Amino acid sequence: MSADSPVTPFPSDRTAAPLRALVLDTATDVVHLGLIDEARAWTAVVAGGAQSSASLLPAAQTLLSDAGLTWADLTVVGFGRGPGAFTGLRTACSVTQGLALAADCPVIPIDTLLAVAEDARLQAPSRWLPGQLIWVVQDARMDELYAAAYRWTGHEWETVEQPALWPLDLPRVRCAGAWVAGNALRAYPDAFDVQPDAHWPDATPSGAALVALARQAWARGAVVDAALALPLYVRDKVAQTTAERQASKRTQGA
């Protein structure tokens, strides 16, 4: 979880309880889930996008069944708060609030871009020495990117640059020579100039990454009330009008 995420104290008996957490992220075109039962963990990936609202809860129920748990056993619900797809973030927040209220438990907001960084780290953990910085860049569509920078301390993450919306001409300047992860590397390959062994285009907010970040947050007591299960938006404008799309096509064709 981002070190800058809001934290609301919860009764000590809640945060001292066994960690039984459902964690989810719907900010991309697939749904990533993880389930923690103390030392054990399970993960799943299901269809996202327009199908996320229909696929999320059945997949979560399957994880609970595999673990021999019920919804009432959850002691916390973690969710990817974005930035990402508008509809996906609303789905994540509404489902998280509903589950947390029903289970009378707190929630853990997790920056989606931070989960991408953690997934990159998990792919090659031996390479990550204390102080290593990585930029995360995700496709925001409309020729824009979601970007943030994080530093690995050796046992947790520090936020160096908060999530922001970037134009396509910025990565070549800001990310030159840096470690970079995220699907924007594939969506806009010409926008980057990175070393072959210093980029992770396939890194995602995976279930394994969500599980790891939820464990770190729980250990710090970094939980919030269910009412604070809110999305992280870095773009006010989520779609172009028909006139704007036509104008853009004329400009590109000029």
C-alpha positions as CSV (number, residue, x, y, z in Angstrom):
1,M,0.0,0.0,0.0
2,S,1.2,3.5,-0.7
3,A,2.8,5.1,2.3
4,D,0.7,8.2,1.6
5,S,-2.7,6.3,1.8
6,P,-5.0,7.5,4.6
7,V,-5.0,5.5,7.7
8,T,-7.9,5.4,10.2
9,P,-7.2,3.6,13.6
10,F,-9.3,0.5,14.2
11,P,-10.0,-1.2,17.5
12,S,-6.9,-3.2,18.5
13,D,-8.8,-6.4,18.7
14,R,-9.6,-6.1,15.0
15,T,-6.0,-5.5,13.8
16,A,-4.7,-8.2,16.3
17,A,-7.1,-10.8,14.8
18,P,-5.8,-13.5,12.4
19,L,-5.2,-12.1,8.9
20,R,-8.0,-13.5,6.7
21,A,-8.2,-11.1,3.8
22,L,-9.8,-11.0,0.4
23,V,-7.9,-8.7,-1.9
24,L,-9.0,-7.6,-5.4
25,D,-8.1,-5.3,-8.3
26,T,-10.4,-4.5,-11.2
27,A,-8.5,-1.5,-12.6
28,T,-7.3,-3.3,-15.7
29,D,-9.0,-5.5,-18.3
30,V,-8.8,-8.5,-16.0
31,V,-9.8,-9.1,-12.4
32,H,-7.0,-10.1,-10.1
33,L,-7.9,-11.7,-6.7
34,G,-6.1,-13.1,-3.7
35,L,-7.2,-14.7,-0.5
36,I,-5.1,-14.9,2.7
37,D,-5.7,-17.2,5.6
38,E,-2.8,-16.4,7.9
39,A,0.2,-18.2,6.4
40,R,-1.7,-19.6,3.4
41,A,-2.7,-17.8,0.2
42,W,-4.7,-18.4,-3.0
43,T,-4.9,-16.3,-6.1
44,A,-7.2,-16.1,-9.2
45,V,-7.6,-14.3,-12.5
46,V,-11.0,-13.9,-14.2
47,A,-12.6,-11.8,-16.9
48,G,-12.6,-8.1,-16.3
49,G,-13.9,-5.0,-18.1
50,A,-17.6,-5.1,-18.6
51,Q,-17.7,-8.6,-17.1
52,S,-16.0,-7.7,-13.8
53,S,-19.2,-7.1,-11.9
54,A,-20.5,-10.5,-12.9
55,S,-17.2,-12.5,-12.5
56,L,-15.8,-10.9,-9.3
57,L,-18.0,-12.3,-6.5
58,P,-18.3,-15.9,-7.9
59,A,-14.5,-16.0,-8.2
60,A,-14.1,-14.7,-4.7
61,Q,-16.6,-17.3,-3.4
62,T,-14.6,-20.1,-5.1
63,L,-11.4,-18.9,-3.3
64,L,-13.2,-18.9,0.0
65,S,-14.6,-22.4,-0.6
66,D,-11.1,-23.6,-1.5
67,A,-9.8,-22.2,1.8
68,G,-12.7,-23.5,3.9
69,L,-13.7,-20.0,4.8
70,T,-16.9,-18.0,4.7
71,W,-17.5,-14.3,4.1
72,A,-18.0,-13.8,7.8
73,D,-14.4,-15.1,8.5
74,L,-12.8,-12.1,6.7
75,T,-10.9,-9.8,9.0
76,V,-10.1,-7.3,6.3
77,V,-10.8,-6.6,2.6
78,G,-8.1,-5.1,0.4
79,F,-8.7,-3.5,-3.0
80,G,-6.9,-1.8,-5.8
81,R,-8.0,1.8,-5.7
82,G,-6.5,2.8,-9.0
83,P,-5.7,4.6,-11.1
84,G,-7.4,2.7,-13.8
85,A,-10.6,2.0,-15.7
86,F,-13.4,4.2,-14.3
87,T,-16.0,1.4,-14.3
88,G,-13.6,-1.1,-12.8
89,L,-12.6,1.2,-9.9
90,R,-16.3,1.8,-9.1
91,T,-16.9,-1.9,-9.0
92,A,-13.9,-2.5,-6.7
93,C,-14.9,0.2,-4.3
94,S,-18.6,-0.8,-4.1
95,V,-17.9,-4.5,-3.7
96,T,-15.2,-3.8,-1.1
97,Q,-17.5,-1.5,0.9
98,G,-20.3,-4.1,0.8
99,L,-18.2,-7.0,1.9
100,A,-16.4,-5.0,4.7
101,L,-19.7,-3.7,6.1
102,A,-21.2,-7.1,6.0
103,A,-18.2,-8.6,7.8
104,D,-17.8,-5.6,10.1
105,C,-14.1,-5.3,9.1
106,P,-11.8,-2.6,7.9
107,V,-10.3,-2.2,4.4
108,I,-6.9,-1.8,2.9
109,P,-6.6,0.6,-0.1
110,I,-3.8,-0.5,-2.4
111,D,-2.4,1.7,-5.2
112,T,-2.8,-0.4,-8.4
113,L,0.5,1.0,-9.8
114,L,2.2,-0.1,-6.6
115,A,0.8,-3.6,-7.1
116,V,2.4,-3.6,-10.6
117,A,5.7,-2.7,-9.1
118,E,5.4,-5.5,-6.5
119,D,4.6,-8.0,-9.3
120,A,7.7,-6.9,-11.1
121,R,9.7,-7.4,-7.9
122,L,8.2,-10.9,-7.4
123,Q,9.3,-11.9,-10.9
124,A,13.0,-11.4,-10.0
125,P,13.3,-10.8,-6.2
126,S,17.1,-11.4,-6.1
127,R,17.7,-8.3,-8.2
128,W,16.0,-5.9,-5.8
129,L,18.5,-4.3,-3.5
130,P,17.5,-1.6,-1.0
131,G,17.1,1.7,-2.6
132,Q,16.1,0.4,-6.1
133,L,13.6,2.7,-7.8
134,I,11.1,1.7,-10.5
135,W,8.7,3.6,-12.7
136,V,5.3,2.0,-13.3
137,V,3.5,3.0,-16.5
138,Q,0.0,1.8,-17.4
139,D,-2.0,2.5,-20.5
140,A,-4.6,5.2,-19.7
141,R,-6.0,5.2,-23.3
142,M,-6.5,8.4,-25.2
143,D,-2.7,8.5,-25.8
144,E,-2.0,9.0,-22.1
145,L,-0.4,7.0,-19.3
146,Y,-0.8,6.5,-15.6
147,A,2.6,6.7,-14.1
148,A,4.2,6.6,-10.6
149,A,7.6,5.9,-9.1
150,Y,8.3,3.7,-6.1
151,R,11.5,2.7,-4.1
152,W,12.1,-0.7,-2.6
153,T,13.6,-0.3,0.9
154,G,14.4,-3.9,1.4
155,H,11.2,-4.8,3.2
156,E,8.5,-2.5,1.9
157,W,7.8,0.3,-0.7
158,E,8.1,4.0,-0.5
159,T,6.2,6.3,-2.9
160,V,8.7,8.6,-4.7
161,E,6.3,10.0,-7.3
162,Q,2.5,9.9,-6.7
163,P,0.3,8.4,-9.5
164,A,-0.3,11.0,-12.2
165,L,-1.5,11.2,-15.8
166,W,1.2,11.6,-18.4
167,P,1.3,12.5,-22.1
168,L,3.2,10.2,-24.4
169,D,6.2,12.5,-24.8
170,L,7.0,12.3,-21.1
171,P,8.2,8.7,-20.5
172,R,11.3,9.1,-22.8
173,V,12.5,11.9,-20.6
174,R,11.4,10.8,-17.1
175,C,12.1,7.1,-17.5
176,A,15.3,7.2,-19.5
177,G,17.7,4.6,-18.1
178,A,15.4,3.6,-15.3
179,W,13.7,0.4,-14.4
180,V,10.2,0.4,-15.8
181,A,7.1,-1.9,-15.4
182,G,3.6,-1.9,-16.8
183,N,1.5,-2.6,-19.8
184,A,2.2,0.9,-21.4
185,L,5.6,-0.6,-22.5
186,R,3.7,-2.8,-24.9
187,A,0.9,-0.4,-25.7
188,Y,3.3,2.5,-26.6
189,P,6.8,0.9,-27.2
190,D,8.0,4.0,-29.2
191,A,7.5,6.2,-26.1
192,F,10.2,4.5,-24.1
193,D,14.0,4.1,-24.2
194,V,14.8,1.5,-21.6
195,Q,17.4,-1.2,-21.2
196,P,16.4,-4.8,-22.2
197,D,17.0,-6.2,-18.7
198,A,15.4,-3.3,-16.8
199,H,11.7,-3.5,-17.9
200,W,8.7,-5.7,-17.1
201,P,6.0,-5.2,-19.7
202,D,4.0,-8.2,-18.4
203,A,3.9,-7.0,-14.8
204,T,0.3,-6.7,-13.5
205,P,-1.6,-6.0,-10.3
206,S,-1.5,-9.7,-9.7
207,G,-3.1,-11.7,-6.9
208,A,0.3,-12.5,-5.5
209,A,1.3,-8.9,-5.5
210,L,-1.9,-7.9,-3.8
211,V,-1.4,-10.6,-1.2
212,A,2.1,-9.4,-0.4
213,L,1.1,-5.7,-0.1
214,A,-1.9,-6.6,2.0
215,R,0.4,-8.5,4.4
216,Q,2.7,-5.5,4.7
217,A,-0.2,-3.1,5.3
218,W,-1.8,-5.4,7.9
219,A,1.5,-5.7,9.8
220,R,1.7,-1.9,10.0
221,G,-1.9,-1.6,11.0
222,A,-2.6,0.4,7.9
223,V,-6.3,-0.1,7.6
224,V,-9.2,2.3,7.0
225,D,-12.9,2.3,7.6
226,A,-15.1,0.8,4.9
227,A,-16.5,4.2,4.2
228,L,-13.0,5.2,2.9
229,A,-12.9,2.6,0.2
230,L,-12.7,5.2,-2.4
231,P,-11.1,5.2,-5.9
232,L,-8.0,7.1,-6.9
233,Y,-8.7,9.2,-9.9
234,V,-6.0,11.2,-11.7
235,R,-8.1,12.1,-14.7
236,D,-11.3,14.1,-14.5
237,K,-12.0,13.6,-18.2
238,V,-12.7,9.9,-18.8
239,A,-13.9,10.1,-22.4
240,Q,-13.7,12.2,-25.5
241,T,-16.8,13.6,-27.2
242,T,-17.6,12.6,-30.8
243,A,-16.5,16.0,-32.0
244,E,-13.2,15.6,-30.1
245,R,-12.6,12.2,-31.6
246,Q,-13.3,13.5,-35.1
247,A,-11.0,16.5,-34.6
248,S,-8.2,14.1,-33.3
249,K,-8.6,11.9,-36.4
250,R,-8.3,15.0,-38.7
251,T,-5.2,16.1,-36.9
252,Q,-3.6,12.7,-37.1
253,G,-4.4,12.6,-40.8
254,A,-3.0,16.0,-41.5
